[in-house]
């Protein structure tokens, strides 16, 4: 099974045959000689006399066939040769800035293109009736998974009954909504009630009053932003493995410089793949206040805390469950791909789309 590779350290990548080598940067060392002729530097800095050296003895081996995507957190400069390599191997790359905030993605040329599906996808966006049906489904799936989390904690001596009932109330109004702004308003109300339950779920350990995104202003908001970006990039990577266009969405408005369909799908999976990890890591004290840096008006995770979260996230994504319909074990990551396939069937008229809802 292919998997995502997370690069936290500064360094470079070399390719030799069907293998990629990551070489970490050596601090304050003399630049190395030119690379071996049979190796291509994929990630590197310009050779201007001040370039850092790299430790070939500490290099890590990554078989090309094992790479699903790259998530880059380290200070790495890459060149066109590296981008060509990604395009040839159909490997997306997601970039995060110094603070761990998602910056953007390199999305290679789509290799599973379908003009027929694209026409249908655009048609469903342009038709208000068809678009609303899908938008309702995305919010319905998100609400169902949010309710699953709330019921789980409400049954474990955590009083979130008020928030649970409010989410149930808003959910009942979904299918009477006939336009996107109303649906987005309901989705916002559901999220507001859900986040209102976080202090009780986290046992009042953190000062969290409301969701603040740009930038996050406290530890919980910083963790939510980071976790959500991980789910978003996972959804984007899975969309790339299908014939769907990531640019045409239904709940979120398509816009410039963003893959909005990944935002639609992420709404469904955030309660499972982001929030449950947040609750676990904070309640089990795997993360604490010391793992966050707080400046004048923003807060972010320290690098080591990001590594801990990514480790938990990747373990979650590779965890398998027995699929009720397929009658076989599938990974959490595979659930996203299956959601894409269900959406394709809906867009092509083969089968009505029903959103993923946790059954365990």
C-alpha positions in Angstrom: 0.0 0.0 0.0 1.4 3.4 -1.0 1.6 6.0 1.7 2.3 9.7 2.3 5.8 10.8 3.2 6.3 13.7 5.5 9.5 15.7 5.3 10.2 17.8 8.4 13.9 18.3 8.1 15.8 20.5 5.6 17.6 18.4 3.0 17.4 17.1 -0.5 16.1 14.2 -2.5 18.1 12.1 -4.9 16.8 9.5 -7.3 18.7 6.5 -8.5 16.9 3.9 -10.7 13.6 3.2 -8.9 14.6 4.5 -5.5 14.5 8.0 -3.9 17.1 8.9 -1.2 16.5 11.7 1.3 19.7 13.3 2.6 19.4 15.6 5.6 21.2 18.9 5.6 24.5 19.3 7.6 24.6 22.5 9.5 27.5 24.8 8.7 29.4 22.4 6.6 31.3 22.8 3.4 29.2 22.2 0.3 29.7 18.8 -1.3 31.1 18.1 -4.7 28.9 17.7 -7.7 26.5 14.7 -7.4 27.3 11.4 -8.9 26.4 11.3 -12.6 23.9 8.4 -12.2 21.9 10.3 -9.6 19.5 13.2 -10.2 19.1 15.9 -7.5 15.4 16.3 -7.0 15.4 18.8 -4.1 18.3 21.1 -3.7 19.5 24.6 -3.2 21.4 26.7 -5.7 25.1 26.1 -5.9 26.2 29.7 -5.0 29.0 28.9 -2.7 26.8 29.3 0.4 24.8 26.2 -0.2 24.5 23.8 2.7 26.1 20.3 2.7 24.1 17.1 2.9 24.8 13.9 4.8 24.8 11.0 2.4 25.6 8.6 5.3 22.3 9.5 7.0 20.2 9.2 3.9 16.8 7.4 4.0 15.7 5.1 1.3 12.2 5.6 -0.2 11.1 3.2 -3.0 9.2 5.2 -5.7 6.4 2.6 -5.8 5.8 3.2 -2.1 5.1 7.0 -2.5 1.5 8.2 -2.6 2.3 11.9 -1.9 4.8 14.2 -0.2 4.0 16.6 2.6 6.9 19.1 3.0 7.4 21.0 6.3 11.1 21.5 6.1 13.1 24.3 4.4 13.6 22.6 1.0 14.2 24.2 -2.4 13.2 22.1 -5.3 13.8 22.5 -9.0 12.0 21.8 -12.2 13.6 18.3 -12.4 11.9 17.4 -9.2 8.5 18.7 -10.5 9.0 16.7 -13.7 9.7 13.6 -11.6 6.5 14.1 -9.6 4.5 14.5 -12.9 6.0 11.3 -14.3 5.2 9.3 -11.2 1.8 11.0 -10.6 2.8 12.1 -7.1 1.2 15.3 -5.6 3.1 17.4 -3.2 1.7 19.5 -0.4 3.6 22.4 1.2 3.3 23.8 4.7 5.0 27.0 5.9 7.3 27.6 8.9 4.3 27.6 11.3 2.8 24.4 10.0 0.0 26.2 8.1 -0.9 24.7 4.7 0.4 26.8 1.9 -0.5 25.0 -1.3 -0.1 21.9 -3.4 1.7 20.9 -6.6 -1.0 19.0 -8.4 0.5 17.1 -11.4 -1.2 16.8 -14.7 -4.3 14.7 -14.3 -3.7 11.2 -15.7 -7.2 9.8 -15.3 -9.1 12.5 -17.3 -12.7 12.0 -18.5 -14.4 14.6 -20.6 -17.7 12.9 -20.0 -17.4 13.1 -16.2 -16.1 16.7 -16.3 -19.2 17.8 -18.4 -21.5 16.1 -15.9 -19.6 17.5 -12.9 -20.0 21.1 -14.3 -23.6 20.4 -15.1 -24.4 19.5 -11.5 -22.7 22.7 -10.4 -24.5 24.9 -12.8 -27.9 23.4 -12.1 -29.1 25.0 -8.8 -31.4 22.0 -8.1 -28.7 19.4 -8.7 -26.1 21.4 -6.8 -28.2 21.8 -3.7 -28.9 18.0 -3.6 -25.2 17.3 -3.4 -24.5 20.2 -1.0 -27.2 18.8 1.3 -25.5 15.4 1.3 -22.1 16.8 2.2 -23.5 18.7 5.2 -25.7 15.7 6.1 -22.6 13.5 6.2 -20.6 16.0 8.3 -23.5 16.4 10.7 -24.0 12.7 11.2 -20.3 12.2 12.0 -20.4 15.2 14.4 -23.4 13.7 16.2 -21.5 10.4 16.4 -18.7 12.1 18.3 -21.1 14.1 20.5 -23.0 10.9 21.5 -19.8 9.1 22.2 -18.7 11.7 24.8 -22.2 12.4 26.1 -22.4 8.7 27.1 -19.1 8.9 29.0 -19.9 11.3 31.8 -19.4 14.4 29.6 -22.4 16.7 29.5 -22.8 17.8 25.9 -26.5 17.2 25.7 -27.4 20.8 24.9 -25.0 20.9 22.0 -26.1 17.5 20.8 -29.8 18.5 20.7 -28.9 21.8 18.9 -27.0 19.9 16.2 -29.9 17.5 15.8 -32.3 20.4 15.4 -30.2 22.1 12.7 -29.7 18.7 10.9 -33.5 18.3 10.6 -33.6 21.6 8.5 -31.1 20.5 5.9 -33.4 19.0 3.4 -35.8 21.9 3.5 -33.0 24.3 2.5 -33.2 25.2 -1.2 -30.1 27.4 -1.7 -26.4 27.2 -1.0 -26.2 30.3 1.4 -28.9 28.8 3.7 -27.0 25.4 3.7 -23.7 27.1 4.5 -25.5 29.0 7.3 -26.8 25.7 8.7 -23.4 24.1 8.4 -21.9 27.1 10.3 -24.5 26.7 13.1 -23.8 23.0 13.4 -20.1 23.6 13.6 -20.6 26.4 16.2 -22.6 24.1 18.4 -20.0 21.3 17.9 -17.1 23.5 18.9 -19.1 24.8 21.8 -18.9 21.2 23.2 -15.1 21.1 23.0 -14.4 22.6 26.4 -16.5 19.8 28.1 -14.9 17.1 25.9 -11.4 18.4 26.8 -12.3 18.7 30.5 -11.8 22.5 30.5 -8.1 22.1 30.1 -7.8 24.8 27.4 -9.2 28.3 27.0 -11.3 27.6 23.9 -14.4 29.8 23.4 -14.9 29.9 19.6 -13.3 28.8 16.3 -10.8 31.3 15.1 -9.0 30.4 11.8 -6.9 33.3 10.3 -4.7 33.0 12.3 -5.6 30.6 15.1 -5.4 32.4 18.5 -5.0 29.5 21.0 -3.8 26.0 21.3 -7.1 24.3 20.3 -7.7 26.5 17.3 -4.1 25.9 16.2 -4.6 22.1 16.5 -7.9 22.2 14.7 -6.4 24.2 11.8 -3.4 21.9 11.5 -5.6 18.8 11.7 -8.1 20.1 9.1 -5.3 20.9 6.7 -4.1 17.3 7.0 -7.6 16.0 6.1 -7.8 18.5 3.2 -4.5 17.3 1.7 -5.5 13.7 2.1 -8.8 14.3 0.3 -7.0 16.2 -2.5 -4.5 13.3 -2.9 -7.4 10.8 -3.2 -9.3 13.0 -5.7 -6.2 13.0 -7.8 -6.4 9.2 -8.0 -9.9 9.5 -9.7 -11.4 11.2 -12.7 -13.0 13.9 -10.6 -11.9 17.5 -11.1 -10.8 19.1 -7.8 -11.8 22.5 -9.1 -15.6 22.0 -9.4 -17.4 21.8 -6.0 -20.9 21.9 -4.8 -21.1 23.0 -1.1 -18.1 25.4 -1.2 -18.0 27.9 -4.0 -15.4 27.2 -6.7 -12.8 29.9 -6.8 -9.3 30.8 -7.9 -6.2 29.2 -6.3 -8.0 26.5 -4.4 -9.2 22.9 -4.9 -12.7 23.4 -3.6 -14.0 19.8 -4.1 -11.4 18.7 -1.5 -13.1 21.2 1.0 -16.5 19.5 0.3 -15.2 16.0 1.0 -13.1 17.1 4.0 -16.3 18.3 5.8 -17.4 14.7 6.0 -14.2 13.3 7.3 -12.9 15.9 9.7 -14.9 14.6 12.7 -13.4 11.2 12.2 -9.8 11.9 11.0 -9.1 15.2 12.7 -11.3 15.8 15.7 -11.0 12.3 17.2 -7.2 12.6 17.1 -7.4 16.0 18.7 -9.5 14.6 21.6 -7.2 11.7 22.1 -4.0 13.6 22.1 -5.1 16.4 24.4 -7.1 14.2 26.8 -4.3 11.6 27.1 -1.8 14.5 27.5 0.2 13.4 24.4 0.2 17.2 23.7 0.1 19.9 26.3 0.4 23.7 26.5 4.2 23.5 26.2 3.8 22.1 22.7 2.4 25.4 21.4 4.0 28.8 20.7 1.8 31.8 21.2 2.7 35.2 19.8 0.8 38.5 20.0 -2.3 37.4 18.1 -1.7 33.9 16.9 -0.7 30.4 18.1 0.9 27.4 16.3 2.2 24.0 17.0 5.9 23.5 17.7 7.7 21.3 15.1 8.0 18.3 17.4 4.3 18.5 18.2 3.5 18.5 14.5 5.6 15.3 14.1 3.6 13.7 17.0 0.3 14.6 15.4 1.4 13.5 11.9 2.4 10.1 13.4 -1.1 9.7 14.9 -2.7 10.9 11.8 -0.9 8.5 9.6 -1.6 5.6 12.0 -5.3 6.6 11.8 -5.2 6.7 8.0 -3.7 3.2 7.7 -6.1 1.7 10.3 -8.5 -0.8 8.7 -12.2 -1.4 9.4 -14.7 -4.0 8.1 -16.7 -2.2 5.4 -20.4 -3.0 5.8 -21.2 -2.9 2.1 -18.0 -4.3 0.6 -17.6 -7.0 3.3 -13.9 -6.5 3.5 -11.4 -4.5 5.4 -10.5 -1.0 4.1 -8.3 1.7 5.5 -9.5 5.1 6.6 -7.6 6.6 3.6 -9.5 4.2 1.3 -12.8 5.5 2.7 -12.0 8.8 1.0 -11.3 7.2 -2.3 -14.6 5.2 -2.0 -16.4 8.5 -1.4 -15.0 9.8 -4.6 -16.2 6.8 -6.5 -19.7 7.2 -5.0 -19.7 10.8 -6.1 -18.7 9.8 -9.6 -21.6 7.3 -9.8 -24.0 10.1 -8.8 -22.7 12.5 -11.3 -23.0 10.0 -14.1 -26.5 8.9 -13.1 -25.5 5.4 -12.0 -26.4 5.6 -8.4 -27.6 8.3 -6.0 -24.9 9.6 -3.7 -25.1 8.9 0.0 -22.5 10.4 2.2 -20.2 8.4 4.5 -21.5 8.1 8.0 -19.7 6.4 10.8 -21.3 3.1 11.8 -19.1 2.2 14.7 
